[in-house]
Amino acid sequence: MIDLNVEPLRSIGLTPAMAQAALAFSSASDDTPPHRLVRVTEVHRETLVVHDGKQETSVRAMPRLARELAEAGSALAVGDWVLLAPDAHGEPWVHERVTPLTHIARRDADGRRHPVVSNVDTALLVMGLDDDYNPRRLERFLTLVQTQGVTPVVVLTKADAVPPERVEQALAELRARLPRGLEMLALDGRDASNAHRLAPWLGTGQTLVLLGSSGAGKSTLTNALLGSAVQDTGAVREHDSRGKHTTTSRSLHRLPGGSCVIDTPGVRTLRPDVDEASLDVVFGDIAALAPHCRFRDCQHGAEPGCAVREGVPPDRLRNYQKLQRELRRDTLTALERQAQLSQWKTLMRAGRQRGKQKRGGE
């Protein structure tokens, strides 16, 4: 049985679809204590902070649940809906995670999966118009979210700090490079009117997540939407406009209009957790041109008659190919990784040997 108090839960993002998914966990036995539906607002090393629409509580997850999620290559994330039940001493424990309707995860350099957030409707991809501006990184964020059923919105911050022509130049470049129909906004992250500009994605029950590098202005924008300085903000380095990780963990906040926003720390390693078919969703222009190449197995490198190389900007094509290589590495088994490493070591030794021979012959 589930204790489902709908009205308070709506204030932290409960939707009819999620309520229905939660009810699927109803216990067939009336002897068990009622499970209470709550939402995860923070994740720490040993504990979670959950919200029931009225108050926050620090709880722990059952070891069984943590083990099951780990075996599936997952873990609890901010935005998850979970079921609480008390133990014999009255202490609440997380017993189940309601299957997320959307889930964003990334991989680290070793290919291990790390959950980012769950149950978000819109991802604000935040990028500064200063030295933080990087279309290749933005394409990675697009790949991260667009294939997971999450609506991306590009938000260019610090529009007040650059000339108007720079703003127009950046918007024109991104519109020419990125998929058509992608919403883009340029704004001053401190402006209180940002809530009005973002109103289409701030409806009751909607959940947004802010993604971007450190110093892009995610926490500043979060504070503007909240109407108060809840999240810490800091200065950026002058030489590269990078921030100092003032936001160190993900956290969910309720907004005045009935929606929720999740602020996230900047990530140093961003490898989307997707497959090659999903990659073609973001790089649809490359997928559309590939059948017109002269060779069926064209790698879009030095082959003659390559339609992709002729029709796609070189920098975008290089980014696509780099993502492809990363995704293929993620699918390798441990033995395949070891064999690949041995092959690279053999090639490097052969290269060093040739260098020695050349130097010896001079």
Secondary structure, 3 states (H helix, E strand, C coil): CEECCHHHHHCCCCCHHHHHHHHCCCCCCCCCCCEEEEEEEEECCCCEEEECCCCEEEEEECHHHHHHHHHCCCCCCECCEEEEEECCCCCEEEEEECCCCCEEEEECCCCCEEEEEECCCEEEEEEECCCCCCHHHHHHHHHHHHCCCCEEEEEEECHHHCCHHHHHHHHHHHHHHCCCCCEEEECCCCCCCHHHHCHHHCCCCCEEEEECCCCCCHHHHHHHHHCCCCCCCCCCCCCCCCCCCCCCCCEEEECCCCCEEEECCCCCCCEECCCHHHHHHHCHHHHHHHHHCCCCCCCCCCCCCCHHHHHCCHHHHHHHHHHHHHHHHHCCCHHHHHHHHHHHHHHHHHHHHHHHHHHHHC
